[in-house]
Amino acid sequence: MSKYKMISPEVKNMPWQEPQKEFSGAPIWRYSENPIVGRNPIPGVARIFNSAVMPYEGKFIGVFRGEQTNGIPYIYLGRSEDAIHWNIEHEKIAFEDENGKPFMPRYAYDPRLVKVEDTYYIIWCQDFYGASIGLAKTKDFKKFVRLENPFIPYNRNAVLFPRKIGGNYVMLSRPSDSGHTPFGDIFLSESPDLVYWGRHRHLMSNSSEWWESVKIGGGAAPIETSEGWLLFYHGVSSTCNGFVYSIGGAILDIDHPSVVKYRCETFLLTPEEWYEEKGFVPNVCFPCATIHDSATGRIALYYGAADSYVGLAFTTLDQIVDYIKEHSVVRDTDTEIGIR
């Protein structure tokens, strides 16, 4: 019997693979056939990575960061029978405004995909006179309506919670600068209508641990559990050859998610395999989505690898929550409500 409970639907055709060897660190293991999306996946797109997927109508659907051969990223729609082998549409998603007129961003990258009530939301990074957050909604994955930009520049790594908290939509983001930001904390904001955002709270800062000593940012949409919101996020360190992106884990208070209950001191996944270490941007594991089954507690974690591939890893709710709690170190800025 499971120790912990997911508050989410069952996924009966959950992608899964048992671990192939003993754990030397966190109880999370890579899919043996990684990467699940390779280079030059569709015409005109050189690389797909940092993408988000979820169950849909008994199958699976996803929004994919497609780096075009001209270097400009856009978001592409993909579908799958098993959440491992993906058919990605050749044309980028056509966004429109509330009146049905074309409303395409100049570029769009690092999408997240979250269902809140009966609507699916895509959140991404785009240009709004600087790096900023884009937001769109759909109910059928045929019509995609762009909403107002949630925040002014500069901001990245937006992640929407999968349900309202206290009657409001809640979103994570990482304020940044105009460049390849050498700093960054995760913040939380609320909105009654996805138009007006406020009640901003600080969530977490980077730490003295090597793997997240430069900056951190949101990853997959939080998973609601009996212990709190399970969050997979990314942490960044700096080396003489550039940044290294690893995957970390934390558990947030269920009613006040700006309060961190547990935060894993060690990384959960760091670049070790060839497809994580070698690519357009080497040494990157960048979490973007999970598929999770409340009946079994199984979790499939999707992550970008070396800005060139999509990787897949597995864990279970009991194993990963126990590991985070056993290796937890929280600081004053984690446990405060986030107001100064």
N, C-alpha and C positions, 0 to 999 in steps of 0.2 A: 504494500500500500504506500502511496506517495506521502511524503512528509508535508509537501507544500502543494498548493492548488493554484492553477491558472484560472483567471476569470476571463474566458474567451471561448469561442466556438470550437468544436471538434474539427479536426482535419483528417478524415479517414484515409485519404491517399497521400499522407504525409511523406515527403522524401526522407529517406533514412538509410544509414549504413552503420553497422556496428563498428566499434573501434578495432583497428588492426594490430595494435600493440599496447603495452602498458604506458600509463601516463608518466611523464617526467616532470610535469608541471600542472597547469590547470587541466581539469577534465573536459577538454574540448579537442576534437580531432578533425582533421581535414578529410574531405572526400578523396578517395584514392584515385579518382579519375580527373581531378582538377588539372587545369581550369575548365569550367563548364562553358565559358564563352571565350573563344580565342581571337586572334587578330584577323583583320579584314573580314568581318562577319557578314556584311552586306555591301552591295555596290556603293562606292563613295564614302564609306566609313572605314577608317583605319583601325580603330580600337573601340571596344565597348568595355566600360568599367564603372565603378561607383554607381550601381543601379539598384532599384528596389522592386520587390515582387511580393505578391500575396495571393491567397486563394480567391477564386472567382468562379461561380456557377459550376462547382464540382471539378474545376480544372484550376489553372493558374494564369495570372496575368502580371505584367511588369512594365515599368518605365525605365528605359535604359539610356545612360549617357553615351551618346555616339559621337566620338571625335572624328569629324569629317576629314577627308584627305587634305582639305584646305586649312585645317587647324581650328576651325570654328565648331564648338560643341553645340549639339541640340539634343532634344529628348525624343526617343523612338519608343513605340509600343511593341511589346512582345507577348506571345502566348505560348503555353506549354501544357502538355498532358501530364507530365510527371515532375515539373519544377526543376528539372535538370537539363533537358534538351529543349532549346528555345527556338521558336520561329519569330524572327524580328521583322517588322514591317519595313519596307524599303524607303517609305516617305516619313519624314519627321511628323510628330503630332502637330496638327493644325489648331492652334488656339484662336478663340474668338472672344469678343467682348459680350456684355450682357445683351446687346442689341443684334448679335449675330454677325458683326463685322470682323474681318480678320484682325487679330491682335497678337502678333508674334513678337517674342522677345528678340533682341539683337543677337543674343546667344543664351544658352541655358545648359546648366551642368549640375551634377550631383543630386539627382532627384530623389525624393522620398515619396512613398505612396502609403496613405493611411485612410482607413474607413472610419468615419464618425457618423453614427446613426445610419441613415440610408444613403449617404453620399460619400464618394471617394474623392480624396484631395491629393493633388500633386504639389509638392513644395520643392523649390530648386533655387539655385543661385543664378543671378542674371546681372545685366547692366541697367542701373537706374542712376546715371551720372556717377557711376562707381559701383562696386560690388554690392549687391543687395538681394533681398529675398523675393522670389516670384511665387505666386499661389494661383491654383486653378482647381475647378471642381468638375466632376462628371458623375452621372448615374448609370451610364451604359457603355462607357469607353468608345463612344462614337462621336459625341459632342463634348468638347472641352472648353469651358468658359473660364477665362482669366478674370481674377478678382483684383481689387486694388492691392498695391504693394503694401505689405504689413508694416515695414520699417524703412526709415531713411538709410542711405549708405553711412557707414560701410558695415556690412553684415554678411555672414555666411552660416552654413551648417544648421539650417532650420529643420526642426522635427516637431510634428504635431502629435499630441497625445491622442490615443484612439477613442477617448470619450471625454465629455465635458466634466469639469471638476468645479463644484460649487456653482453650477449653472453656466460656466464660461468655457469657451475653447481655450486650450493651453498649448503654448508653443515654446520649444527651446530654440535658442539661437546663440551665435558666437560673434559678438561685435569685433570688428577687425579694422584694418587700414586699407589703403589703396594698393598695397603690394602683396608679396607673399608673407603674410603677417608673422612676425617673430614673437607673438604674444597671443594670449586669448584665454578667456574664461567662458564658461557656459552660463547663460542667463535664461530666465523664464518670464514669459509675458502672457497676459490674459486678454480675451476679447469676448464681448457678448454676441458679436455678429460677424466676425472675421473682417471687419472694416476698421473699427476703432480699437486700438491696442493700448494697454496700460498695465497697471499693477506689476511693474517690472520688478523682478527679484533676482538676486545673485544665487546661483546654484552651486557651482564648484569652480575652484581655481586649479591651475597646474600645481604640481607638487615637487618635492625634492627628489622623488624617484626618477631615475635616469630616463625611463621610457616615456614619461609625461612631464619632463622638466621645462619644456619650452611653451607648450600650449595644449589645450584640450578642445574637443568639440563634440557635438551630438552625433549619434550614429543611427542605429535602428530605432524605430518607434518603440517607446517603452511598452513592456509587457505587464499587464495587471496581474498581480499574484497575491496570495494570502499574506506574504511578507512585505508587500509594498510594490512599487513600480520597479521592475528589473530593467536596467538601462545598460546596453552595450554602447560604449563611446570610444572615440579615438584619442590617443595621447601621442605627443610628438617630442622627439629628442633631436638634438643637433650634433652633427659630427663634422669632421674636416671635409667630408664629401657630401654634405647636405643633410636634410631632415630625414628622420626615420619615423614611420607611422606604425603604431601598435594598437591593439584592441584591449580596452579595459572594461571593467564591470562595476556597477554600483546598484544599490537598492534605495529608492526614494520613498519618503513617507506618502502613504496612499492619499491622504486628504490635503497635505501641505507639501507638495513635491519639491519645493525649494529646500526642504530639509533632507539631508542625506543620512540615512540610517546606517548603511554599511558601504564601504568603498574599498575595493580590493587594492592592496598595496602593490601587488605584482601584476604584470600584464597577463592577459588571458591568451593572446596570440600575438606573436611578433614575427617579422619577416625571416623565414628560414628556408623555404622552398624556392626553387629556381624561378617560378612564375611570380614570386613576391619580391625577390632580390634583383631580378633582371627584367628591365622593361624601359618604357619611355621615361618614367620617373622611378628609379629603383628604390627598393626597401620601403614598400607601402603595403600595409594591411588596413583597409578603410571600411568599417562596417556600415551597412546601409539598410539592411532589412532582416527580418526573421519570418519564418513560417513556423508556427508553434501549435501543438495539438494538446488541448486540455485533457483529453482522455488518457493519454500516455505520458504527458510531461515532456515529450520530445521537442527539441528546438533545432531548426536548421538556420544557420546564420550565413547570410550572403554578404560578401565583402569584395571591394575592389582590390586588385593586386597589381602593384607596380604601374598604375595608371595605364594598364594594357590588357587586363584580363578580369573576369569575374570568377571568384573562388567561392567555395562552399565548405562549411564546417558544421559539426554536429555537437550537441551536448544534451543533457536533460535538466529539467528544472531543479530536481533535488540535488544533483551533483554540483551544478554551477552556483546555486544559492548557498549550499554548504561551504563551497570553496571561497566564495566572496566573504561570507561571515567569518570563516576561520582565519582569513588573511586580511581582515578589515583594519584599516587605520583611518579614522576620521579626525578632521581638524575643526577649529572654531568656525572657519568660514564655510565648512560643510554643514554643520549642525545648526547654525543660526538661520532665522527665517529669511534672511537675505535683504534686509532693509537697513540703510544707513542714513 
